[in-house]
């Protein structure tokens, strides 16, 4: 019997008893106590998604920007009725009494240290993508989670897209025939922030924000919201945004990782404004079908704007275009018809967080939509593609040994040494 119906029935049949009877806490929903590390834009997106799902209470928030910290704590007070404790040091948050789970919404160069520390505390973790900044960090994170046995979800929320699930079904049903080639792209013109070197905002501890990564001189173009196109912090458009499409391709095709990577591109239109390629073509030799990734952060994008952001699976019977809320089939033949399926995007982020919370509630790792092991493969795929770009070489990957074959310059980029007091896992 549901709690509200029990109380209603009891009040009708035993009014005198209920007036003095204490309803024990076991009948009230026990809320999962969570902490947020990284309280900027997306850290708050995933945290508010958890609150919208319900059954959680944010008891602690950590950020190295005091404005982020105070603003998020105030907003959470309004949303949940209680104000979380605030911390600048994530280790102090992890030591909180009663903490059961953490949400990690920091930039990628901080993920590994915070993730591994949370694993060592035995906490369940929701961590934003990409899994790690470099390949060796990712392996260390997978090992830490396996050792801890905790429940971990990585934030590839497009796994919850009904449109991509429909695309997977159509391909598996043989609707488009055998798939022999796949193309993916996200073309757009970024709005760039000021790139003049200047003091960081008074609220921001830039030393702590950079943490284990190289400490560059501050400018808004590499700080909050803008770090994605900075090599030392976000590692570029493919790693930041394109990774979603690479992950979905792996998911739909049942692929692991490519065996070879060959990437070419450069910084042509945005010289002296960003430090990662504004133009890129990555050839990824997956076993079932080769994948070509392309992006341009300038110009007109795709001549047909419909295809600016999405994936095209080329099959013998038809080509299938998929994006977050739509699937389009282009049937083969002289009179091949176009068939469009509009599939509304209904809360991918909320569904992905709900999936995590449901796994935690049931203490069942098998319920997770994106495990660290799976996230490692998607993350390492785009990292290796960028290693090919940086070295200008063909990169061959041995997935059994998790190593690059016969390429010393590429192998050297699997791990970036940490700065100062920080120790690479």
C-alpha positions, 0 to 999 in steps of 0.5 A: 500500500502506498504511504499516502493511501495508508495514512488516508485509510488510517485517518478514516478508520482510526481517527483517535489513534492517528492523532497521537500515532507517530509515523516512523521515518521508514515510511518516509522516502530516504533521500540520497545524499549527494555532493556536487564538485564543480558548480558552474553551468553543467555541474548545475545542469546535472544536479538540477536534473537529479532534483527534478527526478527526485529522491535526492538532497544536495548536502555539499557543493564544491567550487574554486570560484566563490561566485559559482559556489555561493550562487549554486548554494543559494539556488539549491536552497530555493530548489530543495529547501535546505542549503548545502555546505560549501567547500573550496577543496573537494577533499573536504566535501568527500569527507562529509558525514553522510555523503553517499554520492558525488556529481563531478561537473568540473573540466576534464583535466580535473576528472581523474583526481576527483573520480579516483578520490571518490572511488577510494571513499566508496562513493557512487559517482555521476561524472561528466564526459569525457571520462578523462583528459588523457588515455592513461588517466582513463585507464586509472579511473576504470581500475579505481571503479573496478576496485571500489565496486561502486556504481558509476555513470558517465554523462553520455546522455545521448544514449537516452535519445529516442531518435538514436534508439530508433536508428539502432533498431532500423539498422539492426532490423536490416532496413538500410541493409549492411552498413559500409560507411559512416559520417559524423559532423558538427559544424558551427561558428563558435562565439569566442570570448576575449583572448587578451591576457588579464587578471582572473576574476576576483572570485576565481582561484586560477591556480586551483582551477588549473590544478594538475594541468599546465597553468596558462596566463588567464584570459576569458577565452580559456576560462569558464565555458570557453575552455573546450577549444583550449588544448591544455584543458578541453582538447578541442571540438572533437573531444568535447562535442564530437565525442557524443556522436562517436559514442552513439556510433559505437553504441548503435553499431556494437563497436569497441574501438578503432584499430587505426586513426589518421587525422588531418586538419589545422587552425586556419580561420581562428589563428591566435584565437583557439589552440585546437583545430578549427578544421578537422577530418578524422578517419577512424578504422572501426572493424564493421565500418569506417567512420569519418568525422569532420568539423569546420568552426568557420564558414557556412557549415554544411551546404544543407543546414539540416546535416550540420549536426548529426550522423549518416549511416550509409547502407546498401538499401538506404542511407540513414541520417540521425540526430537528437530528435529526428531520423531521415531515411534516403532509400536507394534507387533512381526514385528513392524516396525520403522518409522522415521520422520526427522523434521529440527529444524528451529529457535526455539529461533527466533520463540519464541521471534517473538511470544512475539514481535508479541503479544506486537505489537498487544497488545494481551496476547492471542498470547503468547505461554508460559504465566507465569501461564503455566510456573509456572506449569512446573517450580514448577513441577521440583522444587517439584521433587527436594524438594522430593530429598532433603527431601527423602520423598513423596511429595503430591501437592494440586494444588488448594491451591498451597501447599504441603500436610502433609509434614513439611520438604518439605513445608519449602523448598517452599520458601528460605529466601533472604540474607541481604537487599533483601526482598522475594516477 
